């Protein structure tokens, strides 16, 4: 298990995946207390966000990249306890949130210093721990890939999820008109409360027809999609001329039919991205942009442009229960584990 340079003098509690399978394979364990190498810090974890990627890893479908911890958990917040050689601008005691390569389901996490975000005093660590993965995903795809601009229209699929709730707020803050999908009237209403101009109940409504009607047949400039192959044909039909489809998930399969004639006629483009497997330099660049442009929008209260949306907080020992909840489809926003 790659955890950087380790000391065997102390142990920390963590959650391990005993074998690929259901939530029951998440088991409590102890690991050597990590020691930071050059460019790294150790964070005492106060909160760790739960993501669908964690469920895929548990099932054996999303192995960690080379060198990353086997322990699940792609984001956390807490306090720095140790700083490695060559780290500048951070010191023990700093409150931080972190984008992780893995290892968040633990009392301590080893983090590249380039993947840290400073947590302001007004923001609690539970809220901060729910944001790094979602905000980095939303920013890197909406802004760095799709180049979403003020005055454009974006469709965010899955607006009630962790990425979706963040993407709605970010797109609104960027000055875009925001359309989204969610399942059921309660989720639709909550998406509108987050800032969506139009929220469509995908369980009861024809999403394609509603989007085209809402845009007077023009379509949208950007689609942020987690459906994958199952939504490909409809997504392309919803694109305006010059539109950009960004696929970040495969919830409806890996394969779909693509009308190349329609794609060419609309001079549209399709992009596919992941975050975890990117090289350190690319993740550092994303975190730097988020720190400069998106993180200052995060806060609490009605004046904040982006607020954490935490559905429930559970003890780290109940990681299996958290996975069950997330798989149920009943979660709005994020689940957070606390040691």
N, C-alpha and C positions, 0 to 999 in steps of 0.2 A: 504494500500500500504506500503510494508516494505521498509523503507528507513533509518533504523537505528534510533538513537535518534535524534529528530527533535526540532527545535525552530520555534515558530509561529511568530517570530518578523520579519523575512524576507522571501520573496518568490523568487523563480527562475522560469524562463520560461522552459518549457519542452514540449514534444510531448507525448500524451496519446493515447491509443487505446480505443475508445468509446464503441465498441462492435466488435465481430469477423466479418470480411468482407473484402472489397476491400480497395484500398489506401485511399478512401474518409473517412474511419473511423479513420485515423490518425488526431488528432485535437490538436491545441495549448491549453496549460493549464498552470497553475502555481502550484508549489509544495512548501512545506516548505523547506527552505534552510537546507541541511543535516548537521548534527553535527557528527564528528567522534567518534565512540566508541573505546574501547581497540583494538589495532592492526589495526586500520583503518585510512585512510586519506581522505580528501575532495580535489577533483581536479576541478579547474575551466576549463571547457572543451573548448578547442580551435578547436578540430576536432573529429568527431565520424565516424567510419567506418560503412558502411551499408552491411549487410550480408543476405544471403538467409534464415538463421534462423529467422531473423526479419520478413520476409514475412510470414513464417510459423506461427510465434507467432501472427501476425496480423490477420491471417485467423482462429486462434483458434486451430491450430494443434500442437503447440509447447509451452505449458504453461511454465512460469518460474518455476524453482525449488523452494521448500519451503524457505521462507526468502528472496528471490531475489526481486528486484523492478519489478513492473508491466510495467514500462516504458521500451520500447525496447532499444537496443543498447548494443552490446557485446564487444566493444572496444572503446578506446578514447585516446586522448593525450591532454595535457594541463599543467597547473602549480598548484602545491600543494598550497592550501590556509589554511589548518588546519590539524593538526596532533593529533591523539588520543593517549591515554595512552599506554605506552609500545612499541611504535614504535621507532625503532632505525635505523639510517642511512638515514633518510629522514627528510626534514624540509620545512617549507613554502618557496615558491619561486623556488623550484626544478622543472625543466622541466621533465615530465614523460610521458610515454605511459602506458596503463593499459589494462589488460584482465579483463573484467567485467562479473558479473553474470547477469547484466541488468542495465538499467539506463543511457546509453550513450547518448540518445537523449534528452539532457538537458544542461542547462548552467553550472551545477555543478553535479558531480558524487561522490558517496561514494564508496571507493575502499579498499579492504583488502591490507595492505601494502605488503604482500607477492606476490601480483599480479602486481607489478609495475616494469617498466623497465626505466632506466635513458636514457633520450634523449640527444645525443651529440649535441654540438652547430652547427655542420655542417648539421644536419638533421632538416628540418623544421617540425613544429608540424602537418601540414596536412599530410605529408608523414608518419610521425610516427604514426598518428592515424589510418592509413590504414593497419597497419601491425600486431598488437598483436594477433588477432584471427587467421589470416592466418598462421603466423609464428609458433605459438604454435600448431596449428593443424598439419602443415607440419612436424615440428620437432617431436612431440609426436608420430605420426604415422609412418613416414619414419625411424626414428632412434630408438625411445624407444620401438615401437612395432615390426616393420619389420626388424630392425637391418640392414638397408641398409649399405653396405660397399663399399669402393673404388674398382672400377673395375667391380662392378655388374651392371646389366641393370634394369632400372625401367621404367614402363609405368605409366604416369600420365594422367588419364582421365580428360577432361575439363581443358586443359592447359591455356585457355584464361580467366578463372575465378579468383576470389580473391585468393583462396587457390592454384589453378593451377599455376598461374604466380609466386607465391612464392615458390611452391614446385619444379618447374623447376629449379629455381636459386639455391635453397638449395641443391638439388640432384647433380647439376653440381659442386657446391662448395665442396661437399663431395667426388668428384671424380668418380661419377657414370656416366654411359652412359644413356642418358635421351631420352625416346620416349614419345610422347604426342599426344593427339587428340584435334582437334578444328574444328569449323564449318566455312568453307569458306576459300578461298585462302589468304585473307588479314590476318585473325587470324593465319593461319598456318605460314605465313611469320613472323609475330610478335612473335610467340612462338619460332621460330628458332633464332630470334634476341636476345631472352632472354637466349639462351643457349641450347635449345633442339637440340639433334643430328638428330632426325627425328620427324617431325610433320605431322600427318596424318589428312586429311580432312574427318571427319566421315560422312559428307553429300554426298560425292562423291566417297569414297573409301571403300573397304572391310578392316576394321581395323584388324580383325583376320589374314587375309591373309598377309597384309603388315607387321604385327609384326612378324609372323613366317618367312617370307621372310627375314626381316632385321636381324633376329637372326639365320639364317640358320637352321630353324626348331627347335632350342633349346628352345625358349621361353624366358621369362623375369624372373628375380629373384624376383621382387616386382611389384605388381599392386596397385596403389592408386586409389580407385574407388569411385565415387559419384553416379553411375548409380543404384546400388542396384540390385533388383531381375531381371530386364530386361537385365543386362549385366553379370549375374552370370555364365551361361554356357560358354560363350565365354572367360570370364576372366580366368576360370579354365583351359581351353584349351590353353591359352597363357602362363601359368606358366611353368617354367623350373622345373627340378627335384629339390626338396627342396624349391620351390618358395613359396612366401607369398602374399596372397591377403588380403588387408586391405580395408574394406568397411566403408566409412565415410558419405555416402549420399544415398538417396532413390529416385532419380529423375525419375527412370524408374520402380518404384514399390517396394513393400515390399516382394514379393514372387518370387521365381525362381526355376528352376529345377537344381539339383546338381548331377553330375555323380560321385558317391562315389568311383567307381572302378578307375576312372581316378585320382581322388584326392589321393587315396591310392598308386596307381602305381607311382605317381610322388612325393610321400612323402611330399606333399604340405600342407599348412595350410591356414585357413581363419580366419580373425579377424574382429570384428565389434566394432567400438568405437564412443563415443560422447565426447564432451569436457565440455559443459555448466553444465551438471548435476553431474559432478564429485565432490567429497568432496573437501573442501578447501585445505586439506593437499596434495591431488593429484595434484590439479591445481598449488599449490605453488611449488611442485617439478618440474612440467613441466616448469613453468616460470623461476625457478632457472637454469635449464639446458639450456633453451633458452638464458638467460642472460649471462651464462658462455661461450656458444659455438656458438650460432647462431647470437645473437644480435651484437657481434663485427664484423660480416661480412656485416652488414647493413650500407649503406652510399649512397652518391650521386656521379654521375660521372662515367666514364668508368672503374675506378679502383675498384669500390665497387663490391663485389661478389653478394650481394642482394640489389636491389634497389626497392623502392616503385613504384608500377604501379597504378597511379591514373587516372581513366578515366575522371572524372568530379567532381567538387566541387560545392555543392549547399547549399543555406541557410537552416538552421534547419527548418524553416517554410515550406519548400518545401519537407519535408520528404515523402509525398505522391507521389510527382513527382519522387523522387529517387526510390521508390518502383516500380513505373510503368516502369522506365528505366531498373531496374535490371530484372524485369520479362520479358521484351521484348527480352532478349537475345542479345542485341546489345552492352552490356558493355564489355570492355576489361580491366581486372584488377578490381579496386575497385572504388566505389562511396563514397564520403566523405561529411558529413554534417558539417557546421560551424555555431555556434550560432551568 
